[in-house]
Amino acid sequence: MTNETSDAERLSGTLDVATERLEQARAFSKRRHQGPVLDVVGRLLGTPGGVEALYDRAIRLDRAGLFSGSDWDVPTALLPQLSGKTLEGTNRALAAMEATSLMRFLAVATGEAQHPSLPQDHARHFLTQVLALNLPRFFEFSDEASRAAGERATISSRILRLIAKRIGLRDVLGVMVAEIWRILEQRPVQMGPVKDMVTQMAVALNRQGSEPGAERLGAERLVSALFGPTAETLDDPGLSAYFERLEHMDEAGLAREATGFARSMHDTGLVSDYHVGFLLWALDYPDRPLVPDALGLGSTGLDCWRHFRGLVEELIRAAVTPATPQALYGMAMLLDRGVLHSSPLAPALRRALTIDLAPAVRERLALGFGPQARPSTYLLSGIIEVLGLPLGVGQGANPTCQSARAISMWALNDPDYLLHLIVQAAEAETIVMQFEGTPISSAELPAGLAGFGPIDADPVSVLLVPHLDRIYAEMGRMCASRGGDPHRWINPEFHGWWVARDCAVAVDVETGKLDDYDRFVARFHESYHPRHNGNRPLIHPQPAGIAFTDATGTFIGWHAITILRVATGRKGETRVYFYNPNNDSGQDWGHGVTVTTGGNGERHGEGSLEFEKFLSRLYLFHDQPHRPERLTDVGAETIARVRSLAVKSWAGKRV
């Protein structure tokens, strides 16, 4: 018996005792006995198996009077849109009450229990709405709000997954399909959660089916991308049977398979195990080079393939395995980016093939990603994916947006430097960086926010983030006495020479109040808006800081992003396109400030907002110090609109 199991069983027994006391209590004293029950429920939910234990006891708790005198006493009056917020709220008693109520609904919805005032159809419909309204938690894609919630977000995810497992996914199929496509549009490096969901959806469709329509068509399209993307894999025959089919196919059939795989991969961003098998088989196919077709390369990618074919084949053999299928897509995108034509990249990638992992690094990668492949394979696959999809790097469930942003920026703008850091960290277990001429070694610094162990991220981030986090914090300590926002000095030193040396900050660090905000708004226009900066494009991505707000406009915290470009959207409006390391750029920041990831000219991995709406959430940006200010070029009405949006949300108490 493990400690985790014993914890759940011990708390379950304690809950049974507390429930018996609640059952025996008279009506007027029920309230006094509810508190101890809710306290135990809260602790039970924090243990593996605790949600299931609560499910087994939910109806008994209801009958014992747990909900007496509360809003939960009339289940048909409850609102599904409040469930998610209550589960992740800071009031543990209310969160425990909500969790118990949801388990009560689930017992009724599955037919395992009956309730005098809760019909089965109503219970099922209610839970379907709860799932649809809380899909980000269900998918376990992290954002600032979930990281702030911490363990509460994890418990919420466990509850939602149990609900989906018991009632099935058919009722939320349409919403789920739309959510998966929205995530895929952003092309994250970490595809594990999405693949898990597509797999669950495939099982649900196979067991339960669904009504014909757009929802089923969209779901089947996703399922086929993983389990049957081509004519010869449509029936999901298994790899052994598929290899036998390949041996008997003619040139035209093989060409169709190659292009079919490539079309599916580029359409969805998902790589099928069959695609991996075909590509590795095609490396040894003698008569016709099928690899470029299987990768779906464009003209730039084909040129890189011709020039660096030997290196590319070595990388594919070493990094693309059944345990690391997404490295195939990363390789296609790396080639199409043309980064191999940068002279340091080819030798740097050859060096990556021979990295001698330090024992502790090997152990950390093995612990983080499992025994299905060697640690060196996981790291190399991560390198290829990050270089191919720089905007797909995510911070996971970690408060390390600065480090994730840096990895993304280096992969996008300075990939040979990123590979230099990877070799340092992998072989020497340290990174050495300079701050204004002073060397900083991560090995000599205390653990940062990321700690030492594996984190919820890609292999490159698992390797680098603990080091980068420590160095970033040390840079902050080195300039803490200077006054003002330390990012003014840290960002150029940490990221690279191409970060503009001047910095504008909307908030006074000492007081927390807005500091000459009108000038801040005007200055951003003059630095980034084409009509105010002489139509000069942004050449290098620039780090920036936003005041992150939730869907109600409530301030959550400060957050690091990257400004990528400013361009005209499809409706003629000026938009800011940016990278957000929080795994999901499409977010509602309140009061009509809703970030989009598609439909407004976004490239994969970008989020965008209209210029003024973006500026209303911005609190720090960099620009060139030698550009003269022309404050009169920005109208007072424009400044007033931005100020109004800011004051309605994060800046309301900072005026």
Number of C-alpha atoms within 10 A of each C-alpha: 5 6 8 13 13 12 18 22 17 12 19 20 13 16 24 16 13 20 26 15 17 25 19 13 16 11 12 9 11 20 18 11 19 22 15 18 24 22 16 20 26 22 17 25 26 17 18 15 16 24 23 17 20 21 22 14 18 23 23 16 24 19 14 19 21 27 21 17 13 10 10 17 16 13 20 13 9 14 11 18 15 12 23 22 14 20 24 23 15 12 10 18 21 16 24 23 22 21 27 28 24 24 24 26 29 26 25 21 24 17 12 10 14 16 16 5 10 16 15 19 12 15 21 21 16 21 24 21 17 21 27 19 18 18 19 17 22 24 19 19 18 22 24 20 16 19 17 17 16 14 14 22 24 19 23 26 21 21 25 22 17 17 26 19 12 12 16 21 23 19 18 20 21 18 15 24 22 14 17 21 17 17 22 18 19 24 24 25 25 20 18 11 14 20 18 12 18 23 16 17 23 21 15 17 19 10 10 12 13 16 10 8 9 11 19 18 14 18 22 18 16 24 22 20 24 23 23 23 26 22 12 19 22 12 12 16 15 12 14 9 11 16 15 10 13 16 9 9 13 9 11 9 13 21 16 16 24 23 19 19 28 24 19 23 24 16 12 18 23 22 25 25 21 25 30 24 18 22 24 17 14 19 15 12 12 8 7 12 13 22 21 20 21 26 27 22 21 16 11 14 23 20 17 21 22 11 13 15 14 10 15 20 15 12 22 20 13 15 29 25 21 16 19 19 21 27 28 28 24 25 27 26 25 21 26 22 18 17 24 22 15 10 10 14 17 17 13 18 20 14 14 19 18 11 17 15 20 13 11 12 22 19 14 19 26 18 13 19 20 13 11 13 15 15 22 23 22 26 27 25 29 24 27 27 30 31 30 26 26 28 28 27 31 29 26 23 23 22 18 22 21 23 27 27 25 24 28 26 25 20 24 20 18 18 23 21 15 23 22 14 20 23 21 16 25 23 16 14 19 22 22 16 19 13 18 11 8 9 10 19 17 22 16 12 15 15 16 18 14 20 15 15 14 22 21 16 22 28 26 26 27 24 25 23 29 24 28 29 24 25 28 23 16 20 22 16 11 15 17 12 9 9 10 15 19 17 22 19 20 20 23 20 20 20 19 15 10 14 19 19 17 15 18 18 22 20 21 15 14 9 9 13 16 20 16 12 19 18 16 23 24 22 23 21 23 22 22 22 22 17 13 18 18 11 11 13 14 16 9 15 19 22 25 21 20 19 21 22 23 19 14 12 21 17 19 14 14 16 21 22 22 24 23 20 19 21 21 16 18 12 8 9 12 18 24 24 29 26 27 27 30 26 25 23 22 18 16 16 21 17 15 12 21 19 19 20 25 17 10 19 18 20 16 18 27 28 27 30 22 21 21 21 22 21 21 24 26 23 23 23 25 23 18 12 11 8 11 10 14 13 17 8 14 19 10 12 9 14 19 13 13 20 20 13 23 24 17 15 22 20 23 16 11 14 11
